[in-house]
Amino acid sequence: MGKINKTNVDREQPGERDRFLWDDDLPGFGLKITPAGSKVYVFQYRCAAPGEAAKTTPRRYTIGKHGPLTPDQARKRAKELAALVTQGVDPRKQELDAKADAERQRAEKAEQERRQTDLEFGRIADLWLTDYEATPKPRGGKRSAASVRLAKTVVDCHLRPNLAGKPMPDIGRDDLEPIIDGIPAANQAMRRTVHVYASVLWGWAIRRRYVTENPLLAMEKPAAPVARDRALKDAELLAVWKAAANLPAPFDAFMRLLILTGQRRGEVAGMIWGELDRDSATWTIPKGRAKNDRAHIVPLAPAVLAELDRLALKALGGKWPDTGPTWPPSGHVLTTTGKTPISGLSKAKRALDAAIAKARKEEGSELLQPWRLHDLRRTMATGLQRLGVRFEVTEAALNHVSGSKGGIAGVYQVHDWQDEKRAALAAWAKHVVALGSKRTSNIIAIGERRA
């Protein structure tokens, strides 16, 4: 026993085993001297919760080494520990709890950082897009390029701008509903598309254990848009045909090719010279670019060949080779950069509508009712019906797989209708050109009968 002060602490020498110097003034405050000569301040106590009997087994709390701590600093800490014991608080347990809390906080911080990186929405969405493109459809077969493009559109244009940086497990209904509700009601199809593809993404994330639930399942799926039945009348089609000439190249040719071929706008816009064969007058849309993942051969009518000749001549610098008219072996047919296919189709459609409205106003004609580029496909299908073309041929010309080509019929019906498609598309192109040149059309007007 003695007073723990600098003089006494410095005087203490090591022995063969641990020795202790206990303070006379503060019970439990002591100095441990190890055989190696280390001097450590300690506090020894018995602790019981309020109302409980005092514990008989003493506990020892290490305050710290002499040197970094002075005797006065150690004494001050010992008094704090004694006060805790008086309140029924075990200093050792408190320290262990504090360490456990600190470790838990570090773990939570590390987990949050991991969620911010490994589980960040953009990263998970990119993994899904890669897997979605590479993985066959549930019933077999490669996913179509159109489906992959639509999945990327949903992620890049609708989900990523609103969810980037958020851990995917933290994204819920309150995050997703405003995204879908923010899509204009007039674009009901995109609302439904975003819901469907987002649900597929979350379902994939559940299977990969990135998330545990799909918030889309608790949300009402937007109703499917009402099927359109808009087909342009001959006078309306003529207005579109004539107004296309007012568009800058190559958008003028794009509109005419849409009308003449009846193919999807993305397929026409992405046309490349390597898909075209002038000698056989065919355009082969590879299955990777066709919506239904089926390669599609489109016979080219004379009017289409003439349109492509004009584009090829321009691409070749305005002069045919000595061997005569030919088409470039590669590159995009419709391009403003020479490297990429045309874009800005919505802007071109608005310019076309403006040109139509101006022309009809000058003619004193009524304005066209709203229409879409996709309506040109329906217009051709309706026109082929009026021409007396068989339904199976019309579907083949449009590369549809429903109707006559769906189900069991699609398995056993292997006729490609190439000759019939060529005749049908030639007749349609002749009718369109006749509208513009005021020649007699080969089509039967609605309500008339063939002789």
PyMOL commands that set and color helices and strands:
alter all, ss='L'
color gray80, all
select helices_A, chain A and resi 6-11+71-86+91-117+121-134+145-163+168-170+173-181+185-207+215-218+234-246+251-261+265-269+273-275+302-315+345-363+375-386+391-398+403-405+407-412+418-437
alter helices_A, ss='H'
color red, helices_A
select strands_A, chain A and resi 19-22+29-33+39-45+59-65+276-277+282-285+296-299
alter strands_A, ss='S'
color yellow, strands_A
deselect
rebuild
show_as cartoon
